[in-house]
Amino acid sequence: MSSATELFARRELLWNLTLREMRARYKRSVLGWTWSMLNPLATMLIYTFVFGVVFDTTPPVGDPSGLQSYAAFLLSALLAWSFFNVSVTTGMASIVSNAALVKKVSFPREHLVLSTVGAGMLTFAIEVGVLSAVLLALGNFTVLLWLPLVAVAAMMLAMFTSGIAMALGAANVYFRDLTYLWTIIAQAWFFTTPLVYPPSVVEQRIPHWAFVIYDHLPMAVMARVMRNLLYDLRFPAMSDWGLLLGYGVAVMLAGWWVFSKLEGRFAEEL
């Protein structure tokens, strides 16, 4: 509770660190924040060609939207994954890359990790705005009404992401190999989550009990919630909301606990 109180008291510092992270992300870039709009569009074109054209992946029809577009089906879940992966990756490196600050200035070290998640949230908001424009053009005319719930789901995902980023960021100070290990884990996690293909593809190939577990893993639930809101235009199941909240709170608290146990020797290890 004392840590949470200190974080809240220094919320202005967190905001400034978040802005610094955003500026550093596009520093000396000609297009600047425009990349936040171009990146999802480029990703959509690449994956649509590979999985939608080459592998002929057929997306389900949106219920009740009636939309059937692989590009929209892909982006509805892929943006959430991109936010999660980029935030964890940058959060892992945030303590090590700010070694001079950690050794010389007294402030909540969690702010360094949380600022990367905050920057990811700002980028995610821009990308969702681009996706909303695409969905409006494709005929999902009421998608704007669902954006407040998208924001709620994104906050739950941010809690889950922050927990993992804090735990890995603290551990990375002691074990630098984690950066390379996370790259492998993230790649495996990406392709074992129903992002570029519908869950029905997996359901047909594994036992039912295994699919139930697979379908209720954190990022699988997040992908389903985002597609319900943006692609299907319907309210997700309450069980999915409960799972998102449970995963978010549990992982956030666990990651914070790991961080608090390891931060005492940051200055010496750095």
C-alpha positions in Angstrom: 0.0 0.0 0.0 2.9 2.4 0.7 4.3 1.8 -2.7 0.9 2.4 -4.3 0.6 5.6 -2.3 4.0 6.8 -3.5 3.2 6.0 -7.1 0.0 8.0 -6.9 1.7 10.9 -5.2 4.3 11.0 -8.0 1.8 10.5 -10.8 3.1 13.7 -12.6 6.5 12.1 -12.8 4.9 9.0 -14.4 3.2 11.2 -17.0 6.4 13.0 -17.8 8.3 9.7 -18.2 5.5 8.4 -20.4 5.8 11.4 -22.7 9.6 11.0 -22.7 9.2 7.4 -23.8 6.9 8.5 -26.6 9.3 11.1 -27.8 12.3 8.7 -27.6 10.3 6.1 -29.6 10.0 8.4 -32.6 13.1 10.5 -32.1 14.7 11.7 -35.3 11.9 10.1 -37.3 10.6 12.1 -40.2 7.1 10.8 -39.9 7.1 10.8 -36.1 3.8 9.6 -34.5 2.4 8.9 -38.0 4.2 5.5 -37.7 1.5 4.7 -35.1 -1.0 4.7 -38.0 1.3 3.2 -40.7 2.5 0.3 -38.7 -0.9 -1.4 -38.2 -1.8 -0.8 -41.8 1.5 -2.3 -43.0 1.1 -5.3 -40.6 -2.4 -5.8 -41.9 -1.3 -5.9 -45.5 1.5 -8.4 -44.8 -0.5 -10.9 -42.7 -3.5 -10.6 -45.0 -1.4 -11.6 -47.9 0.3 -14.4 -46.1 -2.6 -16.0 -44.2 -5.6 -14.6 -46.1 -4.3 -15.1 -49.7 -1.5 -17.7 -49.6 -3.0 -19.9 -46.9 -6.5 -19.0 -47.7 -7.7 -18.5 -44.1 -11.4 -17.9 -44.0 -12.6 -15.6 -41.2 -15.9 -16.2 -39.5 -18.8 -14.0 -40.3 -19.3 -11.3 -37.6 -22.3 -11.9 -35.4 -24.4 -9.8 -35.6 -22.4 -7.3 -37.7 -22.4 -9.6 -40.8 -18.8 -8.5 -41.6 -16.5 -11.0 -43.3 -13.1 -9.5 -43.8 -9.8 -11.2 -42.9 -8.0 -7.8 -42.5 -10.6 -6.6 -40.0 -10.7 -10.0 -38.2 -6.9 -9.9 -37.9 -6.4 -6.3 -36.8 -9.2 -6.5 -34.2 -7.1 -8.8 -32.1 -3.6 -8.1 -33.4 -3.5 -4.5 -32.1 -4.0 -5.8 -28.5 -1.2 -8.3 -29.0 1.1 -5.6 -30.4 0.5 -3.4 -27.4 1.2 -6.3 -25.0 4.4 -7.5 -26.8 5.9 -4.1 -27.4 5.2 -2.9 -23.8 6.6 -6.0 -22.2 9.7 -5.9 -24.4 10.4 -2.2 -23.7 9.5 -2.6 -20.1 12.0 -5.4 -19.6 14.8 -3.1 -20.8 13.6 0.1 -19.0 15.5 -0.5 -15.7 18.8 -1.4 -17.4 18.6 1.4 -20.0 18.0 4.0 -17.3 20.9 2.7 -15.1 22.3 6.2 -14.5 18.9 7.5 -13.3 18.4 4.5 -11.0 21.8 4.9 -9.3 21.6 8.7 -8.8 18.0 9.7 -8.2 15.4 8.6 -5.7 12.0 7.9 -7.2 9.6 4.9 -7.6 11.5 2.5 -9.9 8.1 1.1 -11.0 7.6 4.3 -12.9 10.2 3.3 -15.5 8.3 0.2 -16.4 4.8 1.7 -16.1 5.8 4.6 -18.4 6.5 2.1 -21.2 3.1 0.6 -20.7 1.6 4.1 -20.7 3.4 4.9 -24.0 2.0 1.7 -25.4 -1.5 2.7 -24.4 -1.2 6.0 -26.2 0.0 4.2 -29.3 -2.8 1.6 -29.0 -5.4 4.4 -28.8 -4.1 5.9 -32.1 -4.1 2.4 -33.8 -7.6 1.7 -32.6 -8.6 5.0 -34.1 -7.2 3.9 -37.5 -8.9 0.5 -37.2 -12.2 2.2 -36.4 -12.0 4.2 -39.6 -11.3 1.0 -41.6 -14.2 -0.7 -39.9 -16.5 2.2 -40.7 -15.5 2.0 -44.3 -16.2 -1.8 -44.3 -19.7 -1.2 -43.0 -19.4 -1.6 -39.2 -21.2 1.8 -38.7 -21.8 1.4 -34.9 -18.3 0.5 -34.0 -17.8 3.9 -32.3 -20.4 3.0 -29.7 -18.3 0.1 -28.6 -15.0 2.1 -28.1 -15.6 2.9 -24.4 -15.7 -0.9 -23.7 -12.6 -1.3 -25.8 -10.9 1.2 -23.4 -12.1 -0.8 -20.4 -10.7 -4.0 -21.9 -7.4 -2.2 -22.7 -7.1 -1.1 -19.1 -7.4 -4.7 -17.9 -4.8 -5.8 -20.5 -2.6 -2.9 -19.3 -2.7 -4.4 -15.8 -1.8 -7.8 -17.1 1.0 -6.3 -19.2 2.4 -4.2 -16.4 2.6 -7.2 -14.1 4.6 -9.2 -16.6 6.8 -6.2 -17.5 7.6 -5.4 -13.9 8.6 -9.0 -13.0 10.7 -9.4 -16.2 12.2 -5.9 -16.0 13.3 -6.6 -12.4 14.7 -10.0 -13.2 16.5 -8.7 -16.3 18.7 -6.6 -14.1 20.2 -9.8 -12.7 19.8 -12.1 -15.7 20.4 -10.3 -19.0 19.7 -13.5 -21.0 16.0 -12.9 -20.3 15.8 -10.4 -23.2 16.7 -13.1 -25.7 14.6 -15.7 -24.0 11.5 -13.4 -24.1 11.9 -13.0 -27.9 11.6 -16.8 -28.3 8.7 -17.0 -25.8 6.8 -14.1 -27.4 7.1 -15.7 -30.9 5.8 -19.0 -29.7 3.0 -17.3 -27.7 2.0 -15.3 -30.8 1.5 -18.3 -33.0 -0.2 -20.4 -30.3 -2.8 -17.6 -29.7 -5.8 -17.4 -32.2 -4.7 -14.1 -33.7 -4.0 -14.9 -37.4 -6.4 -17.8 -37.5 -9.9 -18.4 -35.9 -10.0 -20.6 -32.8 -12.0 -23.2 -34.7 -8.8 -24.2 -36.5 -7.4 -25.4 -33.2 -10.6 -26.9 -31.9 -10.7 -29.4 -34.7 -7.2 -30.7 -33.9 -6.9 -31.1 -30.2 -9.0 -32.9 -27.5 -12.0 -30.9 -26.1 -10.5 -30.6 -22.6 -7.3 -29.2 -24.1 -9.2 -26.7 -26.2 -11.2 -25.4 -23.2 -7.9 -24.6 -21.4 -6.4 -23.1 -24.6 -9.5 -21.0 -25.2 -9.3 -19.5 -21.7 -5.7 -18.5 -21.7 -5.2 -14.7 -21.1 -4.4 -13.5 -24.6 -6.9 -15.8 -26.2 -9.6 -14.3 -24.0 -8.4 -10.8 -24.9 -8.5 -11.6 -28.6 -12.0 -12.8 -28.3 -13.2 -9.8 -26.3 -11.6 -7.4 -28.8 -13.2 -9.2 -31.8 -16.6 -9.3 -30.1 -16.4 -5.5 -29.6 -14.9 -4.4 -32.9 -15.6 -7.2 -35.4 -18.9 -8.7 -34.2 -20.3 -5.5 -32.6 -21.7 -7.3 -29.6 -21.1 -7.4 -25.8 -18.6 -10.1 -24.8 -19.6 -12.8 -22.3 -19.5 -11.8 -18.7 -17.2 -14.8 -18.0 -14.7 -13.3 -20.4 -14.8 -9.9 -18.6 -14.3 -11.8 -15.3 -11.3 -13.7 -16.7 -9.7 -10.5 -18.0 -10.2 -8.7 -14.7 -8.9 -11.8 -12.7 -5.8 -12.2 -14.9 -5.1 -8.5 -14.8 -5.3 -8.1 -11.0 -3.5 -11.4 -10.2 -0.6 -10.8 -12.6 -0.3 -7.1 -11.7 0.0 -8.0 -8.0 2.4 -10.9 -8.6 4.6 -8.8 -10.8 4.6 -5.9 -8.4 5.6 -8.3 -5.5 8.5 -9.7 -7.6 9.6 -6.2 -8.4 9.6 -5.1 -4.8 11.6 -8.1 -3.8 14.3 -7.5 -6.4 14.6 -3.7 -6.6 16.7 -3.4 -3.4 19.9 -4.3 -5.3 19.3 -2.5 -8.6 21.9 0.1 -8.0 24.6 -2.5 -7.1 23.8 -4.8 -10.0 23.7 -2.0 -12.6 
